[in-house]
Amino acid sequence: MHSGPMWQEYIHLLQSPKPGSDAFRALYPAALAGQEDAAKFTAVRRAFQRAVIVPSYMLETLWKQYENMENSGTNRMLIKKEGGLGLQEQQTSVFVG
């Protein structure tokens, strides 16, 4: 129930480094040149997907942060490019089944 702050800290860690920095290369060693944003987005998205299925008193806050990230314009394009599920499809699978 108290894992929410840990997830927020982990997600912040994934979001914070700038492409090209030493911290970015340490977190995303397989990121190809020109695809840094996609590598970061994918890692942050996976972290949010894991965080929102864990019972936590911060679940609603994490979900809203995840929603905001998913609904930003650039991220929507990355989702379509990857052929991934959008937030609506994920929400259905998380809360229904």
N, C-alpha and C positions, 0 to 999 in steps of 0.2 A: 504494500500500500504506500510505502514511502519512497518508491523508486523514481517518481516524477522529476525531482531536482537532478538526479543523476542523469536521466535521459536528456534533460534540458542542457546540462553541462556538456554532455557528449555531442549533442547536435551543434551546440555553439562551437565546440572544438573543430568539428568537421566544416562548419561554415566560415570560420574566421580567416584561414590563411589565403593570401593573395596568390594567384597563379604566378609561377616563376620564383617564388620565395623558397627558402630552405624548408620551412615548415610545410609548404604545399607539397614539395617533392617527397618529404618524409611520409606524409599521409596518403599521397596518391602517386606512388612510384611508377605505376603502369599507365598513367595518363599520357596520352600522345599529344604532341604539339598541335595546338588548334582545337583540341577536344577537352581542355582542362575544365571548362564550365560543365560539360556533360558528365565528366567523371565525378566532379564535386556534387552535382545535382543527384546523380544516381546513389552516391553514398549517403547523402543527407536523407533522401527519400526512403532508402532502406531502413535507416535509423528511425525515422518517424513511423514507418510501417510496423516496426518491432515495438516501438514505444506505445502505440495506441492499442495494442492488444494485451498489454500488461495492466492488471488492475492497479489503479493509482488515484489518489485524491486529486491529482493534477491532470487527469485524463482529458477533461474538457479544454483546459488551457493548451495542452499538447495538440489536441485535435484541431483547435482553431489556428494554431501556428502552422500545422501541417496543411490545413485548408488554404491559408494565405499563400504558402509557398507553392502549392499545386496550382492555384488559380492565377498566379502571375503570368503575364503574357509569354515571356521567354520560356518558362518551364512548361507551359502547355504545348509549345512547339516541340520541345525535347521529348515529351511523353508520346506525341504522335509519331515522331521520328523513330523512337525506340519500339513503337508498336505496343506500348504498355497500357494497362488499364488506367482510365481516368479516375478521379476521386469518387464520382458517383458509383462506378462499378465496385471500387474498393469498399466504399461505405456499405454497400449492400452485402458484400461478402463478410465484412467484419461484424456487422450488427445482426445479420440474419443467420448466417451459417457458419 
